[in-house]
């Protein structure tokens, strides 16, 4: 087991050790291999352009054959989400605050949803969903012998194999196995061997086995939301017209892109659904990466694409440093986007059939570290959204903060496999014997969790629930953003820094709230991607360039350009 963050007996271990960097090297290597198509869904590399020819998955296809119109959205919180900054145990508040003297959420900043539990006030966009019975949080999700490795933890939550290590483990996912059973002739051209539309769609193929089968990945995979947006708007993965005929290898590039477009048999169907659904849009989403993903999914769902499983992601949850600001930004974006998404679906009365759930490779420790952050831990909550929940509540037993393990970790109280199995059996209506086969490998028994929906007719065992009327923080006046003053532009601080040689960051300090756009250019002046493009509140943020780029960056010198209030600032940065 790779446990590089936890080689010290102290629960306050930070980043100052070689294991952390080694762990990320391993994870990035796997992501790179997946982008090349060596481990993934038939992608190939041409220069820095990833050409994908992905098809729908067996697990997703199996689900497509189930007798239900229900849709599942998997939301990956990549990096290891801090559960104690997501669901705050009011009943253990003193212990919680003592363990985190510099980063705890003040009581005045907690939206108390019940007497026992609340969420930070920056997640207040979820209050309406709580009031409408569309929000549940399951406490203490994890598994026996939980790995604190990004690589291993990500694999385990995807393949449900508890024996997974950094060197071994099943190379198929819980969804992939299911679809493979339903579509045994998936790769053939026999009529009916594949569904008419993509059984699953995944934005971002890095580091996840969820839809992986023995022979293929069963999801229609795009590397980023821009790529899927291009397919949705045009019906093509790449524009052929944009290639310059006079450039070297221009004809070859046109040919390869044309082949990729042909092999993407579902691109046209995605485009047709998008056009239909986009005409029904009734909500304006925020301009950030996560919101754009949900906005696109809303259009595909409203356009009746027919896909039953989607997977999207949000990065940045590896909060070893500066956690209060970073986590607040991430969960604010998630909360607002989720609320907008379900409002959008409600306009066409399709919200009832869409269930969303979060997952992450692990949680964080109880105790803060020396960098105003938290290190890799065990159990964390899983969040569920959707009116199909038929009531809001906190589900299960919250782990005790008074008796952590020797490294300051919360012990799990809910096996994640039981949640997966419940979603398959009770939401997607997959037969229980198949659920047990694909989740527990026929070595375990289905243990359903009453989340508010029931397809099998099974009786749910008793479990602890907490629900109630929310108590809104009202002891403090809302803080108004600092008024914009043109002279403050000169007070913006930005600089590159390098926690390690291979993790270039940008430190940005804003003296006022404003929309910030940061783009990355190579030394030829060509734009290679967008690092940040969203509203930033007054304060500072540390941006990991590699994590925020949609594609692999070659080693070399780059220029980042910051655009704030029509003023542009730039500096060079090295990528090793």
C-alpha positions in Angstrom: 0.0 0.0 0.0 1.3 3.4 -0.9 0.9 5.7 2.1 3.5 8.3 1.4 1.8 11.1 3.2 1.8 9.2 6.5 5.2 7.9 7.2 5.4 9.9 10.4 3.6 8.9 13.6 2.4 12.5 14.2 -1.0 13.5 12.9 0.5 16.9 11.9 2.6 15.6 9.1 2.8 18.1 6.2 4.3 18.2 2.7 7.9 18.2 3.6 8.9 14.8 2.6 9.8 12.9 -0.6 6.9 10.5 -0.5 4.3 13.1 -1.4 6.1 14.0 -4.6 6.7 10.3 -5.5 3.0 9.6 -5.0 2.0 12.4 -7.4 4.6 11.2 -10.0 2.9 7.8 -10.0 -0.5 9.3 -10.4 0.5 11.6 -13.1 2.3 8.8 -15.0 -0.9 6.8 -15.0 -2.9 9.8 -16.2 -0.4 10.3 -19.0 -0.7 6.7 -20.0 -4.5 7.0 -20.1 -4.3 10.1 -22.2 -2.1 8.1 -24.7 -4.7 5.4 -24.8 -2.4 2.8 -23.3 -4.8 2.5 -20.4 -8.2 3.9 -21.3 -10.6 4.1 -24.1 -8.9 4.1 -27.4 -7.2 7.5 -27.5 -4.1 8.3 -29.5 -1.7 11.2 -29.3 -0.7 13.6 -32.1 1.7 16.1 -30.7 -0.2 17.7 -27.8 -3.6 16.9 -29.3 -5.5 13.9 -27.8 -7.6 12.1 -30.4 -10.3 10.0 -28.7 -12.5 7.4 -30.3 -14.5 6.2 -27.3 -17.6 4.2 -27.1 -20.3 3.5 -24.5 -19.5 1.2 -21.6 -20.8 -2.3 -20.6 -21.8 -1.2 -17.1 -23.4 1.9 -18.5 -25.0 -0.2 -21.2 -26.4 -2.7 -18.7 -27.9 0.2 -16.9 -29.3 1.4 -20.2 -31.2 -1.8 -20.5 -32.7 -1.5 -17.1 -36.4 -0.7 -16.8 -36.0 2.8 -15.5 -35.6 6.3 -16.9 -33.5 7.3 -13.9 -30.1 9.0 -14.5 -27.0 8.9 -12.3 -24.4 11.6 -12.2 -21.1 10.7 -10.5 -19.2 13.8 -9.2 -15.5 13.1 -8.5 -13.9 15.5 -6.0 -10.3 14.8 -7.0 -7.6 15.2 -4.4 -9.3 14.0 -1.2 -12.2 16.2 0.0 -12.0 17.3 3.7 -15.2 16.0 5.3 -15.0 18.1 8.4 -15.1 21.3 6.3 -18.0 19.9 4.3 -20.3 18.5 7.1 -19.6 20.0 10.5 -20.4 17.9 13.5 -22.1 20.5 15.8 -22.4 17.8 18.5 -18.6 17.5 18.6 -17.9 21.1 17.8 -15.4 21.8 20.7 -13.2 18.8 19.8 -13.4 19.8 16.1 -12.4 23.4 16.8 -9.6 22.4 19.2 -8.1 20.1 16.5 -8.1 23.0 14.0 -7.4 26.2 15.8 -6.5 28.1 12.6 -8.8 26.6 10.0 -12.0 25.7 11.8 -15.4 27.1 10.7 -16.7 29.5 13.3 -20.2 28.8 14.6 -21.4 32.1 13.2 -20.4 30.7 9.7 -22.3 27.4 9.9 -25.6 26.8 8.3 -27.2 24.5 10.9 -29.4 22.1 8.9 -30.2 20.0 12.1 -29.3 20.3 15.7 -26.4 17.9 15.2 -24.9 18.9 11.8 -24.4 21.8 9.5 -22.5 22.9 6.4 -20.3 26.1 6.0 -22.3 29.2 5.1 -20.4 29.3 1.8 -22.5 26.2 0.9 -25.7 28.1 1.6 -26.9 27.6 -2.0 -27.8 24.1 -0.9 -30.3 25.4 1.7 -33.2 25.5 -0.9 -32.4 21.9 -1.9 -32.5 20.9 1.8 -35.8 22.6 2.2 -37.2 20.8 -0.8 -36.0 17.4 0.4 -33.3 17.1 -2.3 -30.1 16.8 -0.3 -28.7 14.0 1.8 -25.2 13.5 3.3 -24.0 10.1 4.3 -21.5 10.1 7.2 -18.1 8.3 7.5 -17.9 6.7 4.1 -14.8 4.5 3.6 -13.6 0.9 3.8 -11.5 -1.4 5.9 -7.8 -0.9 5.5 -8.3 2.4 3.6 -5.4 3.6 1.5 -4.2 7.2 1.9 -2.6 7.1 -1.6 -4.1 9.2 -4.4 -3.4 6.4 -6.9 -4.6 3.4 -4.8 -7.5 5.3 -3.2 -8.8 6.4 -6.6 -8.5 2.8 -7.9 -10.3 1.3 -4.9 -13.3 3.6 -5.2 -13.5 2.7 -8.9 -12.9 -1.0 -8.9 -14.4 -1.8 -5.3 -11.4 -4.2 -4.8 -10.3 -3.7 -1.2 -7.1 -5.6 -1.9 -5.9 -3.0 -4.3 -2.4 -1.7 -3.8 -0.1 0.6 -5.8 1.1 -2.5 -7.6 -1.9 -4.8 -7.9 -5.7 -4.8 -8.0 -8.6 -5.3 -10.4 -8.2 -3.3 -13.6 -12.0 -3.1 -14.2 -14.5 -0.8 -12.6 -17.8 -1.3 -10.9 -19.7 0.2 -13.8 -17.6 -1.4 -16.4 -18.3 -4.9 -15.1 -22.0 -4.3 -15.0 -22.1 -3.1 -18.6 -19.9 -5.9 -19.8 -22.5 -8.3 -18.4 -25.3 -6.6 -20.2 -23.6 -6.1 -23.5 -21.4 -9.2 -24.1 -21.1 -8.3 -27.9 -20.5 -4.6 -27.3 -17.4 -4.4 -29.6 -19.1 -6.2 -32.4 -21.2 -4.7 -35.2 -24.2 -6.9 -34.5 -27.5 -5.1 -34.5 -28.4 -4.3 -30.9 -24.9 -5.0 -29.6 -24.7 -1.4 -28.4 -27.3 1.2 -27.3 -28.4 3.8 -29.8 -26.9 6.6 -27.7 -23.9 6.6 -25.3 -24.7 4.5 -22.3 -22.3 6.7 -20.2 -20.4 9.9 -20.7 -17.3 10.8 -18.8 -15.6 14.2 -18.8 -12.0 13.7 -17.9 -10.4 10.2 -18.2 -7.5 10.7 -15.8 -7.0 8.3 -13.0 -10.4 6.5 -13.0 -11.4 2.9 -13.7 -15.1 3.3 -13.1 -16.2 2.4 -16.7 -13.3 0.1 -17.5 -14.2 -3.4 -18.6 -12.1 -6.4 -19.5 -11.9 -5.4 -23.2 -12.8 -1.7 -23.4 -13.9 1.4 -21.6 -17.6 1.6 -21.9 -18.0 5.4 -21.5 -17.9 8.0 -24.2 -14.9 9.8 -22.8 -13.6 13.3 -23.5 -10.6 14.7 -21.8 -12.2 18.0 -20.8 -15.4 20.0 -21.0 -14.2 22.0 -24.0 -13.8 18.8 -26.0 -17.3 17.6 -25.2 -18.7 21.2 -25.8 -17.1 21.1 -29.3 -18.8 17.7 -30.0 -22.1 18.9 -28.7 -22.1 22.2 -30.7 -20.8 20.8 -34.0 -21.2 17.0 -34.0 -17.5 16.8 -34.6 -14.7 16.1 -32.2 -12.3 18.3 -34.1 -12.7 21.0 -36.7 -11.1 20.1 -40.1 -11.5 23.6 -41.4 -9.2 25.0 -38.8 -6.2 23.1 -40.2 -3.8 25.2 -42.3 -3.2 23.4 -45.6 0.2 25.1 -45.9 1.5 23.8 -42.6 3.7 20.8 -42.4 1.7 17.6 -42.1 -1.5 19.6 -42.6 -3.1 16.9 -44.8 -2.1 14.2 -42.4 -3.7 16.1 -39.5 -6.9 16.5 -41.5 -6.9 12.8 -42.2 -6.4 11.7 -38.6 -9.0 14.2 -37.4 -11.4 13.0 -40.0 -10.9 9.3 -38.9 -11.5 10.3 -35.3 -14.7 12.1 -36.2 -16.0 9.0 -38.1 -15.1 6.6 -35.3 -17.0 8.7 -32.8 -20.3 7.2 -33.8 -22.2 9.0 -31.0 -21.0 12.5 -31.8 -24.0 13.2 -34.0 -26.5 12.0 -31.4 -24.8 14.1 -28.8 -25.0 17.2 -31.0 -28.7 16.6 -31.8 -29.6 16.3 -28.1 -27.5 19.3 -27.2 -29.3 21.5 -29.8 -32.7 20.3 -28.5 -31.7 20.8 -24.8 -30.0 24.1 -25.2 -33.2 25.6 -26.6 -34.8 24.7 -23.3 -32.1 26.3 -21.0 -33.7 28.5 -18.3 -30.8 29.1 -15.9 -27.6 31.2 -16.3 -24.7 29.2 -14.9 -21.6 30.7 -13.4 -18.4 30.8 -15.6 -16.2 28.2 -14.0 -15.1 24.7 -15.0 -17.5 22.7 -12.8 -20.5 24.8 -13.7 -19.8 24.5 -17.4 -19.8 20.7 -17.0 -23.2 20.7 -15.3 -24.6 23.2 -17.8 -23.6 20.9 -20.7 -25.1 17.8 -18.9 -28.4 19.7 -18.4 -28.7 20.4 -22.1 -28.0 16.7 -23.0 -30.5 15.5 -20.4 -33.1 18.0 -21.5 -32.5 17.0 -25.1 -33.3 13.4 -24.2 -29.9 11.9 -25.2 -30.9 8.7 -23.4 -27.5 8.4 -21.5 -28.1 7.0 -18.0 -24.7 7.6 -16.4 -22.5 10.6 -16.4 -19.3 11.3 -14.6 -17.8 14.8 -14.1 -15.0 16.0 -11.9 -13.7 18.9 -9.9 -10.0 19.1 -8.9 -8.1 21.0 -6.2 -9.2 19.0 -3.1 -5.6 18.0 -2.1 -5.6 20.9 0.4 -2.4 20.5 2.3 -2.0 24.3 2.5 -4.3 27.4 2.6 -7.3 25.1 3.0 -9.9 27.7 4.2 -9.7 29.8 1.1 -9.3 26.9 -1.4 -12.0 24.7 0.1 -14.5 27.7 0.3 -13.9 28.5 -3.3 -14.4 24.9 -4.4 -17.5 24.1 -2.4 -19.1 27.5 -3.2 -18.7 26.7 -6.9 -20.1 23.2 -6.3 -23.1 24.4 -4.3 -24.1 27.1 -6.6 -23.7 24.9 -9.7 -25.7 22.0 -8.2 -28.5 24.4 -7.2 -28.6 25.9 -10.7 -28.4 22.5 -12.4 -31.5 21.2 -10.6 -33.4 24.5 -11.1 -32.6 24.1 -14.8 -33.9 20.5 -14.9 -37.0 21.5 -13.0 -38.0 23.8 -15.8 -38.8 20.8 -17.9 -39.8 18.6 -14.9 -36.8 16.3 -15.4 -35.3 16.9 -12.0 -37.1 14.0 -10.4 -35.2 11.4 -12.4 -31.7 12.7 -11.9 -29.6 11.6 -8.9 -26.1 13.1 -8.3 -23.5 11.7 -5.8 -20.0 12.8 -4.9 -17.0 10.6 -4.3 -13.3 11.2 -3.5 -10.3 9.0 -3.1 -10.1 9.6 0.7 -10.9 12.2 3.3 -8.6 14.4 5.4 -7.2 14.1 9.0 -8.9 15.6 12.0 -5.9 17.8 12.9 -4.7 20.7 10.8 -1.0 20.7 9.7 1.5 23.5 9.9 0.5 25.0 6.5 -3.1 25.8 7.4 -4.2 22.7 5.7 -5.0 19.0 6.3 -3.2 15.9 5.2 -4.6 12.6 3.8 -7.2 10.9 6.0 -9.8 8.2 5.9 -13.5 8.6 6.2 -15.5 11.4 4.6 -19.1 12.1 3.7 -20.8 11.3 0.4 -23.3 13.9 -0.8 -26.4 13.1 -2.7 -28.6 15.5 -4.6 -32.0 15.3 -6.4 -35.7 15.3 -5.7 -35.7 11.5 -6.1 -34.2 11.4 -2.5 -37.7 12.1 -1.2 -36.4 14.0 1.8 -33.3 15.7 3.2 -31.3 14.1 6.0 -27.9 13.2 7.4 -27.6 9.4 7.1 -25.7 7.0 9.3 -23.3 7.4 12.2 -20.8 10.3 12.2 -17.3 9.0 13.2 -16.2 10.1 16.6 -13.5 12.8 16.8 -12.5 11.8 20.3 -11.0 8.4 19.4 -9.0 8.8 16.1 -6.4 6.3 15.1 -2.7 6.9 15.8 -2.4 9.3 12.9 -5.4 11.4 13.6 -7.8 9.7 11.1 -11.5 9.2 11.4 -12.6 5.6 11.2 -15.2 4.7 8.6 -18.8 3.9 9.6 -20.3 3.3 6.2 -18.8 0.9 3.6 -18.8 2.8 0.3 -19.7 -0.4 -1.6 -23.1 -0.5 0.2 -23.8 3.0 -1.2 -22.7 1.9 -4.7 -24.8 -1.2 -4.5 -27.9 0.7 -3.2 -27.6 3.1 -6.2 -27.4 0.3 -8.7 -30.2 -1.8 -7.2 -32.6 0.9 -6.0 -32.0 3.8 -8.4 -30.9 2.1 -11.6 -33.0 -1.0 -10.9 -30.2 -3.6 -11.5 -31.0 -7.1 -10.3 -29.6 -7.7 -6.8 -27.6 -10.9 -7.8 -25.9 -8.8 -10.4 -25.3 -6.0 -8.0 -23.6 -8.4 -5.6 -21.5 -9.9 -8.3 -20.2 -6.6 -9.6 -19.8 -4.8 -6.3 -18.9 -7.5 -3.9 -17.6 -10.2 -6.4 -20.2 -12.6 -5.0 -18.2 -12.7 -1.7 -20.5 -10.2 0.1 -24.1 -9.6 0.8 -26.1 -6.7 -0.4 -26.6 -4.2 2.6 -29.0 -1.6 1.3 -29.1 1.9 2.7 -32.4 3.8 2.8 -31.6 6.9 0.7 -35.3 7.6 -0.2 -35.7 5.4 -3.3 -36.6 1.8 -3.6 -36.8 -0.2 -6.8 -36.2 -3.8 -5.6 -39.0 -3.7 -2.9 -36.5 -4.8 -0.3 -37.0 -3.8 3.4 -34.3 -1.5 4.5 -32.6 -2.1 7.9 -32.8 0.6 10.6 -30.2 3.3 10.3 -29.7 6.6 12.2 -31.1 9.7 10.5 -30.9 13.4 11.4 -33.2 15.9 9.7 -34.8 19.2 10.8 -35.3 22.8 10.0 -32.2 24.8 9.1 -30.9 27.5 11.3 -29.4 30.3 9.2 -26.3 32.1 10.5 -27.5 35.6 11.3 -25.3 36.9 14.0 -23.1 38.8 11.6 -23.9 41.3 8.9 -22.9 40.0 5.4 -19.5 41.1 4.4 -19.6 43.4 1.4 -16.9 43.0 -1.2 -14.2 45.6 -1.3 -15.4 48.3 -3.8 -13.4 48.3 -6.9 -10.8 51.0 -7.1 -8.6 51.2 -10.3 -5.6 52.0 -8.2 -5.9 48.6 -6.5 -4.8 46.9 -9.7 -1.3 47.9 -8.8 -1.7 46.1 -5.5 -2.3 42.7 -7.1 0.5 40.3 -6.2 1.3 37.4 -8.4 4.4 35.1 -8.7 5.3 31.6 -9.7 6.5 29.3 -7.1 7.5 25.6 -6.9 6.6 23.4 -4.0 8.5 20.8 -5.9 10.4 20.8 -9.2 7.5 19.1 -11.0 4.5 21.1 -9.5 4.7 24.7 -10.7 2.2 26.9 -8.9 1.0 30.5 -9.3 0.5 32.5 -6.1 -2.2 35.2 -6.6 -3.2 37.8 -4.0 -6.3 40.0 -4.8 -6.9 43.2 -2.8 -10.5 43.2 -4.2 -13.1 40.9 -5.6 -13.1 40.5 -9.4 -13.3 38.1 -12.3 -9.9 36.7 -13.0 -8.8 35.1 -16.2 -5.4 33.4 -16.3 -4.2 31.8 -19.6 -1.0 29.9 -20.3 1.1 30.5 -23.4 4.2 28.7 -24.8 7.4 30.6 -25.8 6.0 31.0 -29.4 3.0 32.9 -28.0 0.5 30.2 -28.7 -2.2 29.7 -26.1 -2.0 26.2 -24.6 -4.8 26.4 -22.0 -6.7 28.3 -19.3 -5.6 28.0 -15.7 -8.3 30.0 -14.0 -11.4 31.8 -15.3 -13.9 32.7 -12.6 -14.8 35.1 -9.9 -12.2 35.4 -7.1 -13.0 37.0 -3.8 -10.6 39.3 -2.0 -7.7 37.2 -0.6 -5.1 34.8 -1.9 -5.1 31.6 -3.8 -2.4 29.0 -4.9 -3.0 27.5 -8.3 -1.4 24.2 -9.4 -0.8 24.7 -13.1 -0.6 21.0 -13.9 -3.8 20.1 -12.1 -5.7 22.9 -13.9 -4.5 22.2 -17.4 -6.8 20.0 -19.5 -3.9 18.3 -21.3 -0.3 17.1 -20.6 2.3 19.9 -20.5 5.7 19.3 -22.0 8.7 20.4 -20.0 9.9 23.9 -20.8 9.3 27.6 -20.3 5.8 29.1 -20.4 4.2 32.5 -19.9 1.1 33.0 -17.8 -1.1 36.1 -18.4 -3.5 37.4 -15.8 -6.4 39.6 -17.1 -8.3 41.6 -14.4 -10.5 44.6 -15.2 -8.9 44.8 -18.8 -5.5 45.0 -17.3 -3.0 42.3 -18.3 -0.1 41.1 -16.1 2.3 38.3 -17.1 5.3 36.4 -15.9 7.3 33.3 -17.0 7.0 30.0 -15.3 9.0 26.7 -15.7 7.5 23.3 -16.2 9.8 20.4 -15.4 
